[in-house]
């Protein structure tokens, strides 16, 4: 098996030839069968195809001659010139305009495609599990407090959520998809039980919730009242039907609960889908008191659109934005190696046995995208879910290529 090429190695001419013919790399890869002649043969994966055309790396147990022969047959069928086919497997030392133009056309929407790929679920293949001794995936959901990785921003958001549920207040925790919001909330629920804290969470169902009835169903104050009555009302009692009576009963139940020594926290997930009117009503919920004592803590959790909704420059929600503290779940950044180490440590595995040190810098670069416009900020997907998906793809590719560890080259080839 050919080992991964050095960083300075040029790609094969095959890459430029495919682009010149208007053929996507995935299309060629689908026509090349690994382990040719065996019952378990499968198409060359996109990641292995990228490693082959960029570095000349041949997958383990796949004869290089088999890839060449199948590629030649494919190129001939697509009308490639024989002279071009003859040099397709040589290193491309040319900087001809066609190569640059093809690269520009191919990469036009690369950031969008890569984001979609990195958010898609990835699972460890059986051959990767066997090669690296991963009989249990390190990336399953945390099952115990010690399984939760606490980087600085996550720890701050965790304590902010705890403080809101225990002492009241009004906070919104925002983070990108896969940034750890669900883990944070599961940890909060578990912590309340674990510490036997006198805290009652009110969680209105948000299935199908949208900010417009045209796209789904709005969550309104009446739904919040219904959720509170369901949790706080003693068994056997019937909720009043009249709107004013229901609000009055809810207020009285909150007072009784507080006087009994319990704290009540309203937790609303998918907060970015809350209608503006309900956001405005939350200010009034927060102002419910028994004397000087605040009766209700409010915790909103959602994607970055929630922060945009709570922009204090928006006159429709100005009063809410002035009273709601925003807490952001920031990317892992320099905590990436520790995050991977924690994930593997939970299954008794040393991450250093699988990842080279160079792989972490490559992962960070792979999950960072340039600004879309001059002067803009670079985009990042350096969040737990995207990191896990990239790590899984890299492990799968390392097993496919038969290399001992995940290196920077393997990460860049995913």
C-alpha positions as CSV (number, residue, x, y, z in Angstrom):
1,X,0.0,0.0,0.0
2,X,1.3,3.4,-0.8
3,X,1.7,5.7,2.2
4,X,0.2,9.2,2.2
5,X,2.2,11.6,0.2
6,X,4.0,14.5,1.8
7,X,2.4,17.9,2.1
8,X,4.3,19.3,-0.9
9,X,3.3,16.5,-3.3
10,X,1.2,17.6,-6.3
11,X,-2.1,15.9,-7.1
12,X,-2.3,13.4,-10.0
13,X,-3.1,14.8,-13.4
14,X,-6.3,12.7,-13.2
15,X,-7.8,15.4,-11.0
16,X,-7.4,18.1,-13.7
17,X,-8.5,15.7,-16.4
18,X,-11.8,14.9,-14.6
19,X,-12.4,18.6,-14.2
20,X,-11.7,19.3,-17.9
21,X,-14.2,16.6,-18.9
22,X,-16.8,18.1,-16.6
23,X,-16.9,14.9,-14.4
24,X,-17.4,15.2,-10.7
25,X,-14.9,13.3,-8.6
26,X,-17.7,11.4,-6.8
27,X,-19.0,10.2,-10.2
28,X,-15.6,8.7,-11.0
29,X,-15.3,7.2,-7.5
30,X,-18.7,5.5,-7.9
31,X,-17.4,3.7,-11.0
32,X,-14.2,2.3,-9.2
33,X,-14.8,-0.9,-7.2
34,X,-12.6,-1.7,-4.3
35,X,-11.5,-5.3,-3.6
36,X,-12.4,-6.1,-7.2
37,X,-13.6,-9.7,-7.8
38,X,-14.6,-10.2,-4.2
39,X,-18.2,-10.5,-2.9
40,X,-17.6,-7.6,-0.5
41,X,-16.5,-5.2,-3.2
42,X,-17.8,-1.6,-2.9
43,X,-17.4,1.6,-4.7
44,X,-14.4,3.8,-3.8
45,X,-15.5,6.2,-1.1
46,X,-15.4,10.0,-1.8
47,X,-12.8,10.4,1.0
48,X,-10.6,7.6,-0.4
49,X,-11.0,9.1,-3.9
50,X,-9.9,12.5,-2.7
51,X,-6.8,10.9,-1.1
52,X,-6.0,9.1,-4.3
53,X,-6.3,12.0,-6.7
54,X,-4.6,14.5,-4.3
55,X,-1.9,12.3,-2.9
56,X,-1.7,9.1,-4.8
57,X,-2.7,7.1,-1.7
58,X,-4.2,3.7,-2.5
59,X,-6.7,2.1,-0.1
60,X,-5.6,-1.0,1.8
61,X,-6.1,-4.3,0.1
62,X,-7.0,-2.6,-3.2
63,X,-4.4,-3.2,-6.0
64,X,-3.3,0.0,-7.5
65,X,-3.4,-1.6,-10.9
66,X,-7.1,-2.4,-10.4
67,X,-7.8,1.3,-9.8
68,X,-5.8,2.3,-12.8
69,X,-7.5,-0.2,-15.2
70,X,-11.0,0.7,-14.0
71,X,-10.2,4.4,-14.3
72,X,-8.8,4.0,-17.8
73,X,-12.0,2.2,-18.9
74,X,-14.1,4.9,-17.3
75,X,-12.2,7.7,-19.0
76,X,-12.3,6.0,-22.4
77,X,-16.1,5.6,-22.0
78,X,-16.4,9.3,-21.3
79,X,-14.4,10.3,-24.4
80,X,-11.0,11.2,-22.9
81,X,-8.1,11.5,-25.2
82,X,-5.6,8.6,-25.2
83,X,-2.7,10.9,-24.7
84,X,-4.3,12.5,-21.6
85,X,-5.2,9.0,-20.3
86,X,-1.6,7.9,-20.6
87,X,-0.4,10.7,-18.3
88,X,-3.4,10.7,-15.9
89,X,-1.5,8.9,-13.1
90,X,1.5,11.1,-13.1
91,X,2.0,14.0,-10.7
92,X,0.5,17.3,-12.1
93,X,3.3,19.8,-12.3
94,X,1.4,22.2,-14.5
95,X,-0.2,25.5,-13.5
96,X,-2.2,25.8,-16.8
97,X,-5.3,28.0,-16.7
98,X,-7.6,25.1,-17.2
99,X,-6.5,23.7,-13.8
100,X,-7.2,27.0,-12.0
101,X,-10.5,27.5,-13.8
102,X,-11.7,24.0,-13.0
103,X,-10.7,24.4,-9.4
104,X,-12.6,27.7,-9.1
105,X,-15.7,26.2,-10.7
106,X,-15.5,23.1,-8.5
107,X,-15.0,25.0,-5.3
108,X,-17.6,27.7,-5.9
109,X,-20.0,26.4,-3.3
110,X,-17.5,24.3,-1.2
111,X,-18.3,25.9,2.2
112,X,-22.0,25.2,1.9
113,X,-21.5,21.6,0.7
114,X,-18.9,21.0,3.5
115,X,-21.2,22.4,6.2
116,X,-24.0,20.1,5.0
117,X,-21.6,17.1,5.0
118,X,-20.2,17.9,8.5
119,X,-23.7,18.2,10.0
120,X,-24.8,14.9,8.5
121,X,-24.6,11.9,10.9
122,X,-21.5,9.7,10.6
123,X,-21.1,6.3,12.1
124,X,-18.0,4.2,12.6
125,X,-17.8,1.3,10.1
126,X,-17.1,-2.2,11.4
127,X,-13.6,-2.3,9.8
128,X,-12.7,0.9,11.6
129,X,-14.0,-0.4,14.9
130,X,-12.0,-3.6,14.5
131,X,-8.8,-1.9,13.4
132,X,-8.7,0.6,16.3
133,X,-10.3,-1.6,18.9
134,X,-13.4,0.6,19.3
135,X,-16.0,-1.9,20.3
136,X,-18.0,0.9,21.8
137,X,-18.3,4.2,20.1
138,X,-16.8,7.1,22.1
139,X,-19.3,9.5,20.5
140,X,-22.5,8.2,22.1
141,X,-24.6,10.6,24.1
142,X,-23.2,11.2,27.7
143,X,-24.6,8.8,30.3
144,X,-22.9,10.3,33.4
145,X,-21.8,13.7,34.6
146,X,-18.1,12.7,34.0
147,X,-18.9,12.0,30.3
148,X,-19.8,15.7,29.7
149,X,-16.8,17.7,28.5
150,X,-16.7,21.1,30.2
151,X,-14.8,23.7,28.1
152,X,-14.9,27.2,29.5
153,X,-17.9,28.5,27.6
154,X,-19.9,25.4,28.2
155,X,-19.2,25.6,31.9
156,X,-20.3,29.2,32.0
157,X,-23.5,28.4,30.2
158,X,-24.1,25.4,32.4
159,X,-23.8,27.5,35.6
160,X,-26.0,30.2,34.0
161,X,-28.7,27.7,33.4
162,X,-28.3,26.3,37.0
163,X,-28.5,29.8,38.5
164,X,-31.6,30.7,36.5
165,X,-33.4,27.5,37.7
166,X,-32.3,27.8,41.3
167,X,-32.5,31.6,41.9
168,X,-34.7,33.0,39.1
169,X,-33.8,35.5,36.4
170,X,-34.3,35.6,32.6
171,X,-31.7,34.2,30.3
172,X,-31.4,33.0,26.7
173,X,-28.7,30.4,25.8
174,X,-27.9,30.5,22.1
175,X,-25.7,28.2,20.1
176,X,-25.3,26.7,16.6
177,X,-26.7,23.3,15.7
178,X,-24.5,20.7,17.4
179,X,-22.9,23.2,19.9
180,X,-24.1,21.2,23.0
181,X,-27.4,22.8,23.9
182,X,-29.2,19.4,24.3
183,X,-26.3,18.0,26.4
184,X,-26.5,21.1,28.6
185,X,-30.2,20.8,29.2
186,X,-29.9,17.0,29.9
187,X,-27.2,17.8,32.4
188,X,-29.4,20.4,34.0
189,X,-32.3,17.9,34.4
190,X,-29.9,15.3,35.7
191,X,-28.3,17.7,38.2
192,X,-31.6,18.7,39.7
193,X,-32.3,15.0,40.4
194,X,-28.8,14.2,41.4
195,X,-28.6,17.1,44.0
196,X,-32.2,16.7,45.0
197,X,-32.7,20.4,44.4
198,X,-36.1,21.9,45.2
199,X,-36.5,23.0,41.6
200,X,-39.5,22.4,39.3
201,X,-39.0,22.7,35.6
202,X,-42.0,23.7,33.5
203,X,-41.4,22.6,29.9
204,X,-44.1,23.4,27.4
205,X,-44.1,21.0,24.4
206,X,-42.5,22.7,21.4
207,X,-43.1,20.0,18.8
208,X,-44.3,21.7,15.7
209,X,-43.7,25.2,17.2
210,X,-43.1,28.0,14.7
211,X,-43.2,31.8,14.9
212,X,-46.1,31.8,12.5
213,X,-49.3,29.7,12.3
214,X,-48.7,29.4,8.6
215,X,-45.7,27.2,9.1
216,X,-46.7,25.4,12.3
217,X,-48.3,26.3,15.6
218,X,-47.3,29.3,17.7
219,X,-46.6,28.8,21.4
220,X,-48.8,31.3,23.3
221,X,-49.2,32.4,26.9
222,X,-52.3,30.2,27.1
223,X,-50.1,27.2,26.3
224,X,-47.6,28.2,29.1
225,X,-50.5,28.5,31.5
226,X,-51.7,25.0,30.5
227,X,-48.2,23.6,31.1
228,X,-47.9,25.2,34.5
229,X,-51.4,24.1,35.7
230,X,-50.6,20.5,34.6
231,X,-47.4,20.4,36.7
232,X,-48.3,22.6,39.7
233,X,-52.0,21.8,40.3
234,X,-52.6,19.2,43.0
235,X,-54.1,15.9,41.8
236,X,-57.9,15.8,41.7
237,X,-58.3,19.5,41.1
238,X,-59.9,20.8,37.9
239,X,-58.5,23.8,36.0
240,X,-60.9,26.7,35.4
241,X,-62.0,27.3,31.9
242,X,-62.2,31.1,31.8
243,X,-58.9,32.7,30.7
244,X,-58.7,35.2,33.6
245,X,-59.5,32.5,36.1
246,X,-56.7,30.2,34.7
247,X,-54.1,33.0,34.9
248,X,-55.2,33.8,38.5
249,X,-55.0,30.1,39.5
250,X,-51.6,29.9,37.9
251,X,-50.3,32.9,39.9
252,X,-51.7,31.5,43.1
253,X,-50.1,28.1,42.5
254,X,-46.7,29.8,41.9
255,X,-47.1,31.7,45.2
256,X,-48.0,28.5,47.1
257,X,-45.1,26.6,45.5
258,X,-42.6,29.4,46.4
259,X,-43.9,29.5,50.0
260,X,-43.4,25.7,50.2
261,X,-39.7,26.2,49.4
262,X,-39.6,25.3,45.8
263,X,-38.3,27.3,42.8
264,X,-40.1,27.2,39.4
265,X,-38.3,27.6,36.2
266,X,-39.9,27.9,32.8
267,X,-37.7,26.2,30.2
268,X,-38.5,26.7,26.5
269,X,-36.4,24.9,23.9
270,X,-36.3,26.0,20.3
271,X,-36.6,29.5,21.5
272,X,-35.7,30.9,18.1
273,X,-39.2,29.8,16.9
274,X,-41.0,31.8,19.6
275,X,-43.4,34.4,18.1
276,X,-42.7,38.0,19.0
277,X,-45.9,38.4,20.9
278,X,-45.0,35.5,23.3
279,X,-41.5,36.9,23.8
280,X,-43.2,40.2,24.9
281,X,-45.5,38.2,27.3
282,X,-42.5,36.6,28.9
283,X,-41.5,39.9,30.4
284,X,-44.9,39.9,32.2
285,X,-44.3,36.4,33.4
286,X,-41.0,37.4,34.8
287,X,-42.6,40.2,36.8
288,X,-44.8,37.9,38.8
289,X,-43.8,38.2,42.5
290,X,-44.9,37.4,46.0
291,X,-43.9,40.6,47.7
292,X,-40.3,41.1,46.7
293,X,-39.7,37.5,45.8
294,X,-39.6,36.6,42.1
295,X,-41.8,33.6,41.4
296,X,-40.5,32.3,38.1
297,X,-37.2,31.9,36.4
298,X,-37.2,31.9,32.6
299,X,-34.7,30.0,30.5
300,X,-34.8,30.1,26.7
301,X,-32.6,27.9,24.6
302,X,-32.2,28.2,20.8
303,X,-30.1,28.8,17.8
304,X,-28.4,32.1,16.9
305,X,-31.7,33.4,15.4
306,X,-32.9,33.8,18.9
307,X,-30.1,36.4,19.6
308,X,-31.2,38.2,16.5
309,X,-34.8,38.2,17.7
310,X,-33.7,39.7,21.1
311,X,-31.7,42.5,19.5
312,X,-32.3,45.5,21.7
313,X,-32.4,47.7,18.5
314,X,-35.7,45.9,17.6
315,X,-38.4,48.1,19.0
316,X,-40.9,45.2,19.0
317,X,-38.9,43.3,21.7
318,X,-36.9,46.2,23.3
319,X,-38.4,45.7,26.8
320,X,-37.7,42.0,26.7
321,X,-34.1,42.4,25.3
322,X,-33.2,44.8,28.1
323,X,-34.1,42.2,30.7
324,X,-32.9,39.1,29.1
325,X,-29.2,38.1,29.5
326,X,-27.8,36.4,26.4
327,X,-25.3,33.5,26.9
328,X,-23.5,32.1,23.9
329,X,-22.2,28.6,23.5
330,X,-18.9,29.4,21.8
331,X,-16.8,26.9,19.7
332,X,-14.4,24.5,21.2
333,X,-11.4,26.4,19.7
334,X,-8.2,25.4,21.7
335,X,-10.2,22.8,23.7
336,X,-10.5,20.4,20.7
337,X,-7.7,18.0,21.8
338,X,-9.1,17.8,25.3
339,X,-12.6,17.2,23.9
340,X,-11.4,14.2,21.8
341,X,-9.4,12.9,24.7
342,X,-12.5,13.1,27.0
343,X,-14.7,11.3,24.5
344,X,-12.2,8.4,24.1
345,X,-11.4,8.3,27.8
346,X,-15.0,7.4,28.6
347,X,-14.5,4.0,26.8
348,X,-11.0,3.5,28.3
349,X,-9.1,4.4,25.2
350,X,-6.2,6.8,24.8
351,X,-6.9,9.2,21.9
352,X,-3.1,9.3,21.2
353,X,-3.3,5.7,20.0
354,X,-5.6,6.8,17.1
355,X,-4.9,10.5,16.4
356,X,-1.6,12.1,15.6
357,X,-1.0,15.5,17.2
358,X,-1.1,17.1,13.7
359,X,-4.6,15.9,13.2
360,X,-6.1,18.4,15.6
361,X,-4.8,21.4,13.8
362,X,-6.1,20.0,10.6
363,X,-9.5,19.4,12.1
364,X,-9.6,23.0,13.3
365,X,-8.7,24.2,9.8
366,X,-11.2,21.9,8.2
367,X,-14.0,23.2,10.3
368,X,-13.2,26.9,9.7
369,X,-14.5,28.6,6.5
370,X,-13.4,32.0,5.1
371,X,-15.6,35.0,5.3
372,X,-18.2,35.2,2.5
373,X,-17.5,38.9,1.9
374,X,-14.5,41.2,2.3
375,X,-14.1,42.4,5.9
376,X,-16.5,39.7,7.2
377,X,-15.9,37.2,9.9
378,X,-14.7,33.7,9.2
379,X,-17.3,31.0,9.9
380,X,-16.6,28.1,12.2
381,X,-18.2,24.8,12.8
382,X,-15.8,23.8,15.6
383,X,-18.7,22.5,17.7
384,X,-19.0,19.0,19.3
385,X,-21.3,17.5,16.7
386,X,-19.3,18.6,13.7
387,X,-16.1,17.6,15.4
388,X,-17.4,14.2,16.1
389,X,-18.7,13.7,12.6
390,X,-15.3,14.7,11.2
391,X,-13.4,12.5,13.6
392,X,-15.6,9.5,12.6
393,X,-15.0,10.1,8.9
394,X,-11.3,10.4,9.5
395,X,-11.1,7.2,11.5
396,X,-13.1,5.4,8.8
397,X,-10.8,6.7,6.1
398,X,-7.6,5.7,8.1
399,X,-9.0,2.2,8.4
400,X,-9.9,2.2,4.7
401,X,-6.4,3.2,3.7
402,X,-4.7,1.0,6.2
403,X,-2.7,3.7,8.0
404,X,-1.9,3.3,11.7
405,X,-3.2,6.6,12.9
406,X,-5.4,9.6,11.8
407,X,-2.9,12.2,10.5
408,X,-3.4,15.7,9.2
409,X,-3.3,14.3,5.6
410,X,-6.2,11.9,6.5
411,X,-8.3,14.8,8.0
412,X,-7.7,16.9,4.9
413,X,-8.7,14.0,2.7
414,X,-12.1,13.6,4.4
